[in-house]
């Protein structure tokens, strides 16, 4: 057993710097299974990991995961561009990044920090820029591009970021569902070689109380979209979630028509 606190701190920092899952544990706590899968994606092992789509339920930890991905690449000297639908969301996402920075024992020397940008000393090279998709970000180059709430971004605004990716870089698209149209939906339901990760709120135990409350207070369509990660419209569904749930419940009698 190691008793030297300095050596323990060094070993902890070394472990965190080598494993994004351990970094998440140190900064936030134990990640959910889907977050471990997301943080462990590696295009060197799986070419599909060049582009990763994560379809996430409400309050599933989506933005925190995006922040973890961004800071982890920054910590090893990469340039990261994160985009969101609005300036407010960009600012909020940057706060998630700072949660990881502030708990990093080996944080590189910072020469620039604003509400939406983090830049390490040139000898390190790491940089994070968080911009709303309405900004003109053309001309930039990045190792990693992360779009939060990608379903709510205009297709032209979203895909304008793709050419900024370096040849060896990665793209992450994270979002709650929106309409059955657009780049995210078409890619999620299509046959392109990408990694698809589902994070339904109802499958996350820590969200059980909130899911139960929302099920009792939300419309069926909204609940299915926000927590079941279904691409549904704004109308009234033919079959409600309760009807579908009861159809597989052996304790519910069959409907008899006369």
Secondary structure, 3 states (H helix, E strand, C coil): CCCCHHHHHHHHHHHHHHCHHHHHHHHCCCCCHHHHHHHCCCCCCCHHHHEEEEEECCCCCHHHHHHHHHHHHHHCCCEEEEEECCHHHHHHHHHHHHHHHCCCCCCCCEEEECCCEEEECCCCCCEEEEEECCCCCCCCCEEEEEEECHHHCCHHHHHCCHHHEEEEEEEEEEECCCCCCCHHHHHHHCCCCCEEEEECHHHCHHHHHHHHHHHHHCCHHHHHHHHCCCCCCCCCCCCCHHHHHHCCCCCCCCCCCC
